[in-house]
Amino acid sequence: MNAAAWFVTGTDTGVGKTFATCALLHAARHAGLRAVAMKPVAAGAELVDGRLANEDALRLRAAGSFDPGLDLLNPYCLASPVAPHIAAREEGVRIDPALIAARLADLRSKADCVFVEGAGGFRVPLAADYDMAMLARDLGLPVILVVGMRLGCINHALLTAEAIAARGLVLAGWIANRIDPHMLHFEDNLDALRERLAAPLLGVLPYRADGDAAAAAAGLTLPERG
């Protein structure tokens, strides 16, 4: 049977998608599943052991059940820490959705579940006529939305949920990530999102200055199989 897979997106850049995806990996492993992640496109990398490697991709690799190799986990690793379409243009790279789909299929043959983490927010461009939302649509995966809990998150979450639905995709669940430990009226904001998002809350990730996703995973529920 093909592995379950989900597309992990966020309400914006810097809302903790990688932290949340690592927590999902740990939760899946605790449930006895062979879990791995994929970061199809990453922008911002340094040389590690003679090759370009993205920090988020390395964190995902470390959190998974096994190391699939960066060629599968992160097919497009761009050097510049800028919007992916700009980095790809500067570096003469054409992002091919068919290659990403093939690498995902390979990963799904090796694992019980795969979490595919996008770059930036849901509508981040990957080329002049292609963006992350189109990639999610082409991969046909249910979506997990990471909401960075800070002022403005309700609007960002609802707009992202509308964009997901507009592309015929299923919002399988959402995660509230406490990126601002001093957010005023946190519970009121959480309740407002619960009332308005037509998807289950998979968990609330605590603010962790140490970035320990394994410790944060205890409060997560895995989404239904995608």
N, C-alpha and C positions, 0 to 999 in steps of 0.2 A: 504494500500500500504506500502511496506517495505520502511524504511527511506533511503534517499540517504546517501552514505558513501564514504569516500576517505581515502587513506593511505598517511600520511604526512611523508616524509623522508627529509634528509638533505645532503648537500655536505660533511659534516664531523661532528664530535662531536663539540659542542660549537658554532654552527652557529645560534642558536636561534629558534630551532624547536618548543619548548614549547611556547615561546613568540609569534611566528607566529600562532601556533594552537590556543592559547588564543585569538589572534586578529581575527582569522577566526570565532571562537565561538561568539565573540561580534558582528561581522559583520552579522552573520546569525541571531542572536537575534534581531538586529536592523531591519532586513528584515522581522521580524515577525515569524521566524521559532523557533521551539523547538529544541535547539541544545545541543549536549553533546559530550564529547571526551572520548577516550579510550587510555590508555597507556598499551598495553599488557604485556610488560616486562620493568621493571625499576631496575637499579642497583644503590644502594646507598640510604640508608634509616635510619631513626631514630625512636625511640619509640614515638608515639603520642597517647595519651589516651589509653595506654596499648597495642598498636599494632604497627607493623612496617608500616611506611608510607614514601613514596618518595615525595620530595619537588615538583618535576614537576607534579606528579599526583595530589597533593593538589592544585596546581595552576590551573590545568585543571578543577578540580572539582569546584573551586570557580568561574571560568569563564563561566561555563555551565548554561543552563536554569534551571537545577534541579540537585540534588545530587543523582546519581544512586547507591551510595555505592561503597567503594573502591574494594570490591570483584568483581564487574562488571567492574569498570573503570580501575583497575590495578590488573589483576589476578595473576601476578607473580611479587612480590615485594621482591627483593634480598637485603640483608643488605650491602654487600661490594660495594664500589664505584669503581668497576673495570669492565672490559669487561663482558657482561652478561654470556657468556659460562663459564668463570672462576668462577664467583660468584656462578652460579648454581652448578658447580662441587664441589666447596668448601662446599656448603650448602646442598648437596645431593638432589637437585631439578632437576626433568626432566621436561623440558618445552614441553607441549603437545599442538600442533597446534589445535587439535580438541576441546579442552577446550576453547581456545581463540576464535575459530569460534563460539562456542555455546554462549559464553558471548557476543560476538558482535551481534549475532542474537537477543539476549534478549534486548540489548540496542536499536537496530534498531526497535524493536516493541514498544518502549516507546518514540521515538523521531522522529522529521522530518529529522534530519541530524546528522551524526556521523563522527567525525574526529578521525582517528586512528593514533596516533603518534608513530613512531618507536623509537628505541633507537640507538643513534650514527648515523653512516652513513648507506647507503643502504645495504652494504655487511657485517655488523657486525655479527659475529657468535653467535648463540644461543645454539648450541651443536656441537659435533664433526662432524656431518653430516647434519647440518641444520643451516640456517642463516636468517637474516631479509628479504632478497630478496625472499627467498623461502616462508616465511610467507606471504609477500605481494602477491605473486603469488597464494598461496593457498586460501587466502581470496578473491582473484579476484577483487580487488578494483582499480579504477583509482588512479593515484598517483599525489600528489602535492609535488613539489620539493622546499625546502627552500634553497636559495643560500646565504651563508654568504659572504657579499661583502667585500672582502679583497684581497690582492695580492695572485694570484693562483686560484681565484674562477672560472675563465673561464674554465680552464682545469678540475677542479673538477666537475663542473656542466655538462660539455659535456660528461665526462666519466660516470657520474651517469645516465644521460639521455640515453646513449647507453646501460647501464646495465638494465635499466627499459625496454627498447624496446626489448632487447634480451630475456626477460622473457615473452614476449607477453602482456605486460601491457601498458595501455594508460597513457601518461603524460598529465594530465588534465590541468595543469597550473604550473607556478612557481612564487615564491615570492622572491624579492630582499630585504634582510635584512641588513641594514647598521650597521653591528657590529663594523666596524672601521670608526669612524666619520672623521678621517683624511686621508682616502684612497685617494691616488693621482689618478687623471683622473677617478673619479667615473662615470661620464656620458659616457665617452668613453668605459669603461668596461660594463656598462649597455647596451649600443648600441650593443656592440659585442655579448653579450648574446642574445639580442632580435633578432639579425640577424641569430643566429646559433641554437637556441632552437626552435623546431617545436611545440610550445605550447604557449598559451597566457600568458602574464605577468599579474598576478592577482593584483599586487600592489607593491609599494616600501615602506617598513616599515622604518620610521626614527629611528635614534639612540636615545634611551631613557635610560638614566642612571637610571631613576626611575622604569623602567620595566613596565610602564603603558600600557598594551596591549589594553585596552578599548579606550584610546586616539589614539593609532596607527591604530585602525581598520577603521577609516574613509576613508582611501585611498584604501581599499581592495574591489575587485570584487569577488564574489563567483564563483567557477567553475560551469560548466554545471553539471547537475545531474548525479551522478554515480550509 
